[in-house]
Amino acid sequence: MPRLRRLVSRGQSRGQPARGTSAHSDAGGRQPPRTPNGTPLPPPRLRMGGSHFRSDADFLAGALSDLAELRQWCNLGPGSSLLDWGCGAGRLAIGIREEFGRIGDYHGVDVQQRLIGWADRNLSGPGFRFTKVDDTHVHYNPGGAATRTLPVAPGSVDVFYAYSVFSHLAGADTIGYLGALAQALRDNGRGWFTLFVEEGVADEVENPPDYGPLDWTVPLHCVRYSRSWFEAQLAAAGLAVVTFSHGAYTDGQSRYVVRRALPD
Ligand SMILES: C[S@@+](CC[C@H](N)C(=O)[O-])C[C@H]1O[C@@H](n2cnc3c(N)ncnc32)[C@H](O)[C@@H]1O
């Protein structure tokens, strides 16, 4: 981590241009901070994940660490097509740009225009695209439509990634999107995502009191599922668990890697 911190600030002071991107200053005319390879980083107010990704170094380190897991567990490589569902301002895209330069197709999708707008202006280019969707979310996009669909062709995605998205969705939405994500995957595709799951709790609780490190203050701030209920929904969507890691991600979220459950 200290090495990363040095690298990030050195990249900032050098002010290198991002590969394949033009420089975009903020409303005050300031140039954004950049990674060592010159990719712009979003301003802190556009970074999701609370304090965890506030600093430049933590933001980049988180992306690189997730990318290492996608390589290990989901066979992500330079030719892959990846759906980053709930991409925010493109944290993972920045890690991919840093590590690979580009991949076959990175597609970031989110409901928040301010985040997608920044990502599109600063990170789009060959191999990188962003789509704003208008799905409803009581906190992130009130007034949108309840579609529970994805802007991707069936069977077109090698890997889907969804960091801390199901952690803010009601159960009925989670069921709908699991089905859509399963359909989006190629036969040998894999999914990687985090959410709050525990053993021996009620199937679904919004903002559970005395759970986790925070006071959950806004609607759908934390949705916790029972592990058995959630894994039953995975199976119903046609997804099988490849590996599970409990509690080690943001604010105590767990991480799943899944694949399509194909008939033998
Ligand atoms: C906690 S943030 C995580 C952002 C990003 N994955 C990251 O790790 O930096 C959750 C994101 O999911 C997005 N989101 C919530 N519901 C969504 C939906 N139905 N479709 C697409 N994005 C959604 C929110 O707008 C928000 O950017």
The ligand as an SDF file (V2000), in Angstrom:
LIG
                    3D

 27 29  0  0  0  0  0  0  0  0999 V2000
  -21.9550    0.9590   -3.6010 C   0  0  0  0  0  0  0  0  0  0  0  0
  -21.9710    1.4850   -5.2690 S   0  0  0  0  0  0  0  0  0  0  0  0
  -20.6160    0.5260   -5.9470 C   0  0  0  0  0  0  0  0  0  0  0  0
  -20.0220    1.1580   -7.1970 C   0  0  0  0  0  0  0  0  0  0  0  0
  -18.9110    0.3590   -7.8750 C   0  0  0  0  0  0  0  0  0  0  0  0
  -19.3270   -1.0000   -8.1540 N   0  0  0  0  0  0  0  0  0  0  0  0
  -17.6410    0.3740   -7.0540 C   0  0  0  0  0  0  0  0  0  0  0  0
  -17.3200   -0.6670   -6.4750 O   0  0  0  0  0  0  0  0  0  0  0  0
  -16.9710    1.4000   -6.9790 O   0  0  0  0  0  0  0  0  0  0  0  0
  -23.4040    0.6820   -5.9790 C   0  0  0  0  0  0  0  0  0  0  0  0
  -23.6740    1.1380   -7.3840 C   0  0  0  0  0  0  0  0  0  0  0  0
  -24.7380    0.3660   -7.9440 O   0  0  0  0  0  0  0  0  0  0  0  0
  -25.5010    1.2240   -8.7690 C   0  0  0  0  0  0  0  0  0  0  0  0
  -26.8180    0.6070   -9.0010 N   0  0  0  0  0  0  0  0  0  0  0  0
  -27.8030    0.3800   -8.1070 C   0  0  0  0  0  0  0  0  0  0  0  0
  -28.8570   -0.2330   -8.7040 N   0  0  0  0  0  0  0  0  0  0  0  0
  -28.5160   -0.4150  -10.0070 C   0  0  0  0  0  0  0  0  0  0  0  0
  -29.1760   -1.0030  -11.1310 C   0  0  0  0  0  0  0  0  0  0  0  0
  -30.4050   -1.5320  -11.0600 N   0  0  0  0  0  0  0  0  0  0  0  0
  -28.5250   -1.0340  -12.3100 N   0  0  0  0  0  0  0  0  0  0  0  0
  -27.2820   -0.4980  -12.4260 C   0  0  0  0  0  0  0  0  0  0  0  0
  -26.6070    0.0780  -11.3950 N   0  0  0  0  0  0  0  0  0  0  0  0
  -27.2170    0.1120  -10.1940 C   0  0  0  0  0  0  0  0  0  0  0  0
  -25.5300    2.5310   -7.9900 C   0  0  0  0  0  0  0  0  0  0  0  0
  -25.8690    3.6410   -8.7760 O   0  0  0  0  0  0  0  0  0  0  0  0
  -24.0910    2.5990   -7.4690 C   0  0  0  0  0  0  0  0  0  0  0  0
  -23.2270    3.2760   -8.3510 O   0  0  0  0  0  0  0  0  0  0  0  0
  1  2  1  0
  2  3  1  0
  2 10  1  0
  3  4  1  0
  4  5  1  0
  5  6  1  0
  5  7  1  0
  7  8  2  0
  7  9  1  0
 10 11  1  0
 11 12  1  0
 11 26  1  0
 12 13  1  0
 13 14  1  0
 13 24  1  0
 14 15  1  0
 14 23  1  0
 15 16  2  0
 16 17  1  0
 17 18  1  0
 17 23  2  0
 18 19  1  0
 18 20  2  0
 20 21  1  0
 21 22  2  0
 22 23  1  0
 24 25  1  0
 24 26  1  0
 26 27  1  0
M  CHG  2   2   1   9  -1
M  END
$$$$
